[in-house]
């Protein structure tokens, strides 16, 4: 993922001048073209002098907005590129300062990684992030608590483009084609194959009635750019529901979660686990599973609009992803 590089201020200054060509107003979102909802395009490990300006220009020219998960060390070394991200209509988020394996750190070291990144991004004109993506997707309760103390929601991803693993442009486009309403895709700032995929990703989303949205700090899901904390978009037939996940008790091998549904009493919530997790108990909902056991569908069973589950994590502490529709 992130790789060491020398960062020369004169080069950064020259690139900042080039970034001035980036348009200064966000692209318009055509609400009529977003009938099937919003997805989160995300790019990790920036900003980078060699690629960020091209990435921003390509996103802009294709009418897309994205969330940039910046490392603090890159933001501090390239403040002009952080400002260019904001000017291009992108959202800036926290991806740690040095991109370490966070779970090998003490809680104080975790907090330092996060707080230094907050400061670097804020000083560069990127605002104060409200979203944190842990490097390599590695997280646990201690790290989430450190993030929460700084006002950061921890998010990972639903679809991995595998660009970091040498995926071709065609494979990255195919990965984006799997996105559904509310989901996030992992991509990176520093691969030309990823940049080359953008026009096809834009066309594919438009064909499927999806738009690029922001990430809600309330739910960690993709929502309309002006949608605040709403994690879902009304389906074309009318009606909407939203979900809120609250972490519960944790044990060495499992954790509890509670899901509150609002907007309707006739809801269908899809809960997608992250392998090798599995649900070992549920309450206050009628549930069914797909053949993999990783996707659980929950419906009301007469016990209100809040239900819960116990997940055996198998080493993966990430919270499940949620989507909601009116039944």
Secondary structure in CASP SS format (residue, H / E / C, confidence):
PFRMAT SS
TARGET T0000
AUTHOR 0000-0000-0000
METHOD secondary structure of the structure
MODEL  1
X C 1.00
X C 1.00
X C 1.00
X C 1.00
X C 1.00
X C 1.00
X C 1.00
X C 1.00
X H 1.00
X H 1.00
X H 1.00
X H 1.00
X H 1.00
X H 1.00
X H 1.00
X H 1.00
X H 1.00
X H 1.00
X H 1.00
X C 1.00
X C 1.00
X C 1.00
X C 1.00
X C 1.00
X C 1.00
X C 1.00
X C 1.00
X C 1.00
X C 1.00
X C 1.00
X H 1.00
X H 1.00
X H 1.00
X C 1.00
X C 1.00
X C 1.00
X C 1.00
X E 1.00
X E 1.00
X E 1.00
X E 1.00
X E 1.00
X E 1.00
X E 1.00
X E 1.00
X E 1.00
X C 1.00
X C 1.00
X C 1.00
X C 1.00
X C 1.00
X H 1.00
X H 1.00
X H 1.00
X H 1.00
X H 1.00
X H 1.00
X H 1.00
X H 1.00
X H 1.00
X H 1.00
X C 1.00
X C 1.00
X C 1.00
X C 1.00
X C 1.00
X E 1.00
X E 1.00
X E 1.00
X E 1.00
X C 1.00
X H 1.00
X H 1.00
X H 1.00
X H 1.00
X H 1.00
X H 1.00
X C 1.00
X H 1.00
X H 1.00
X H 1.00
X H 1.00
X H 1.00
X H 1.00
X H 1.00
X H 1.00
X H 1.00
X C 1.00
X C 1.00
X C 1.00
X E 1.00
X E 1.00
X E 1.00
X E 1.00
X C 1.00
X C 1.00
X C 1.00
X C 1.00
X C 1.00
X C 1.00
X C 1.00
X H 1.00
X H 1.00
X H 1.00
X C 1.00
X C 1.00
X H 1.00
X H 1.00
X H 1.00
X H 1.00
X H 1.00
X H 1.00
X H 1.00
X H 1.00
X H 1.00
X H 1.00
X H 1.00
X H 1.00
X H 1.00
X H 1.00
X H 1.00
X H 1.00
X H 1.00
X C 1.00
X C 1.00
X C 1.00
X C 1.00
X C 1.00
X C 1.00
X C 1.00
X E 1.00
X E 1.00
X C 1.00
X C 1.00
X H 1.00
X H 1.00
X H 1.00
X C 1.00
X C 1.00
X C 1.00
X H 1.00
X H 1.00
X H 1.00
X H 1.00
X H 1.00
X H 1.00
X H 1.00
X H 1.00
X H 1.00
X C 1.00
X C 1.00
X C 1.00
X E 1.00
X E 1.00
X C 1.00
X C 1.00
X C 1.00
X C 1.00
X E 1.00
X E 1.00
X C 1.00
X C 1.00
X H 1.00
X H 1.00
X H 1.00
X C 1.00
X C 1.00
X C 1.00
X H 1.00
X H 1.00
X H 1.00
X H 1.00
X H 1.00
X H 1.00
X H 1.00
X H 1.00
X C 1.00
X C 1.00
X C 1.00
X C 1.00
X C 1.00
X C 1.00
X C 1.00
X E 1.00
X E 1.00
X E 1.00
X E 1.00
X E 1.00
X C 1.00
X C 1.00
X C 1.00
X H 1.00
X H 1.00
X H 1.00
X H 1.00
X H 1.00
X H 1.00
X H 1.00
X H 1.00
X H 1.00
X H 1.00
X H 1.00
X H 1.00
X H 1.00
X H 1.00
X H 1.00
X H 1.00
X C 1.00
X C 1.00
X C 1.00
X E 1.00
X E 1.00
X C 1.00
X E 1.00
X E 1.00
X C 1.00
X C 1.00
X C 1.00
X C 1.00
X C 1.00
X C 1.00
X E 1.00
X E 1.00
X C 1.00
X C 1.00
X C 1.00
X C 1.00
X C 1.00
X C 1.00
X C 1.00
X C 1.00
X C 1.00
X C 1.00
X C 1.00
X C 1.00
X C 1.00
X C 1.00
X C 1.00
X C 1.00
X C 1.00
X C 1.00
X E 1.00
X E 1.00
X E 1.00
X E 1.00
X E 1.00
X E 1.00
X E 1.00
X E 1.00
X E 1.00
X C 1.00
X C 1.00
X C 1.00
X E 1.00
X E 1.00
X E 1.00
X E 1.00
X E 1.00
X E 1.00
X E 1.00
X E 1.00
X E 1.00
X C 1.00
X C 1.00
X C 1.00
X C 1.00
X E 1.00
X E 1.00
X E 1.00
X E 1.00
X E 1.00
X E 1.00
X C 1.00
X C 1.00
X C 1.00
X C 1.00
X C 1.00
X E 1.00
X E 1.00
X E 1.00
X E 1.00
X E 1.00
X E 1.00
X C 1.00
X C 1.00
X E 1.00
X E 1.00
X E 1.00
X E 1.00
X C 1.00
X C 1.00
X C 1.00
X C 1.00
X C 1.00
X E 1.00
X E 1.00
X E 1.00
X E 1.00
X E 1.00
X C 1.00
X C 1.00
X C 1.00
X C 1.00
X C 1.00
X C 1.00
X E 1.00
X E 1.00
X E 1.00
X E 1.00
X E 1.00
X E 1.00
X E 1.00
X C 1.00
X C 1.00
X C 1.00
X C 1.00
X C 1.00
X C 1.00
X C 1.00
X C 1.00
X E 1.00
X E 1.00
X E 1.00
X E 1.00
X E 1.00
X E 1.00
X C 1.00
END
